[in-house]
Amino acid sequence: MTKNVALITGSSRGLGLALARELAQDGWSLILDARGSAALQAVERELTAITQVIAIAGDITDSAHRVQLADTAHKLGGVDVLINNASTLGISPRPNLLEYPLEGLETVFRTNVIAPLALIQALNAVSALKSAARIINVTSDAGVEPYAGWGGYGASKAAFEHLSAILAAERPDWRIYWIDPGDMQTQMHQEAFPGEDISDRALPEESVPGFLRLINGDLPSGRYQASKLSKPNQEVQSQVRGMRLTLTVADFERAAALYRDGLGLPVIDQWIDETSKGVLLGAGTATLELVNKAQAAEVDAIEGSKIEAGQARLAFDVSSEQLAAAALIEHGATALSNAVLTSWHHLNQRFQAPHGVHEDIQLTLSEVVTPTTKVE
């Protein structure tokens, strides 16, 4: 039987090494990359006793090195998983942007943004990405949070995240993930805090289960957090905070009068203009949303649904859209869109129930995102 093949950059230490060890134990063939030849050779000796390992030392910013990695992947029949883990912190101690040497900033962007895209291009050029391959780009919370002193690294990770999102939009047939592994006890993290004790940070091995969910699961392309993906499904079940039934009605005024006046349901919110009309009514511990066809079509377009919602749709308010989405998919639901941040500050994603389970009623997961809430 043909083995699965993974290409992991930056795999001589830290997270890359932890991932290589786990996949080796699972029987994967590995192509490993790192700048430090001696350290990489030690990893190769360790893991060759378990599985097939091809270690190629070099700098990922070097085009000749990327071609060598791509050619090796092609000879093995292509890769099932590419993990773009190699990156650089940049200058340490970390300078503020106004003092950041521009040549140093260029180096950070070449390593953290351009090189991983160039590697994807090199693999694609020689058909070394299998049809069902997953591309996993390692990012950071510094890519979404504006930490003072992290301008070089954080800006590069923000660019890497948006690059990943655009690639996912351009290639919906691929699975492209950008994942935040969280703070870890790694050499790069220590370099970010020279002389400080970082023993309170998690070991890289603690982030591995989250990566395995992306490698072995069926999650849609998107941004994930390793710590959330590592949580068991029992924790997912507590994510739902409320349910909303949305009905698309032909006669909005009569429907609103029926439920608002006939049943006395209180108006929680409403949005009405010349064409689009909607009202949200309280219904005990749930809510009833009435919309006309124009408003329903507008919501369909915003959430990026592949098909129209139809007359009825169930929406669930959740504390973590990402975690609830992962659980739905693992239980047979199909994502009809990627998660999208709406103009009303909700992170929404549309799903189809599995075959045989109210297939004519779509589901929406919705997480409230306030200006002080970090979107993971």
Secondary structure as GFF3:
##gff-version 3
##sequence-region A 1 376
A	DSSP	beta_strand	5	8	.	.	.	ID=ss1
A	DSSP	alpha_helix	14	25	.	.	.	ID=ss2
A	DSSP	beta_strand	29	34	.	.	.	ID=ss3
A	DSSP	alpha_helix	37	48	.	.	.	ID=ss4
A	DSSP	beta_strand	53	57	.	.	.	ID=ss5
A	DSSP	alpha_helix	63	75	.	.	.	ID=ss6
A	DSSP	beta_strand	79	84	.	.	.	ID=ss7
A	DSSP	three_ten_helix	97	99	.	.	.	ID=ss8
A	DSSP	alpha_helix	102	109	.	.	.	ID=ss9
A	DSSP	pi_helix	110	114	.	.	.	ID=ss10
A	DSSP	alpha_helix	115	125	.	.	.	ID=ss11
A	DSSP	beta_strand	129	138	.	.	.	ID=ss12
A	DSSP	three_ten_helix	141	143	.	.	.	ID=ss13
A	DSSP	alpha_helix	151	170	.	.	.	ID=ss14
A	DSSP	beta_strand	175	180	.	.	.	ID=ss15
A	DSSP	alpha_helix	187	192	.	.	.	ID=ss16
A	DSSP	three_ten_helix	204	207	.	.	.	ID=ss17
A	DSSP	alpha_helix	208	216	.	.	.	ID=ss18
A	DSSP	beta_strand	222	225	.	.	.	ID=ss19
A	DSSP	alpha_helix	226	229	.	.	.	ID=ss20
A	DSSP	alpha_helix	233	236	.	.	.	ID=ss21
A	DSSP	beta_strand	240	248	.	.	.	ID=ss22
A	DSSP	alpha_helix	252	256	.	.	.	ID=ss23
A	DSSP	pi_helix	257	262	.	.	.	ID=ss24
A	DSSP	beta_strand	267	272	.	.	.	ID=ss25
A	DSSP	beta_strand	277	283	.	.	.	ID=ss26
A	DSSP	beta_strand	286	291	.	.	.	ID=ss27
A	DSSP	alpha_helix	293	303	.	.	.	ID=ss28
A	DSSP	beta_strand	312	318	.	.	.	ID=ss29
A	DSSP	alpha_helix	321	330	.	.	.	ID=ss30
A	DSSP	beta_strand	334	335	.	.	.	ID=ss31
A	DSSP	beta_strand	340	341	.	.	.	ID=ss32
A	DSSP	beta_strand	346	352	.	.	.	ID=ss33
A	DSSP	beta_strand	362	368	.	.	.	ID=ss34
###
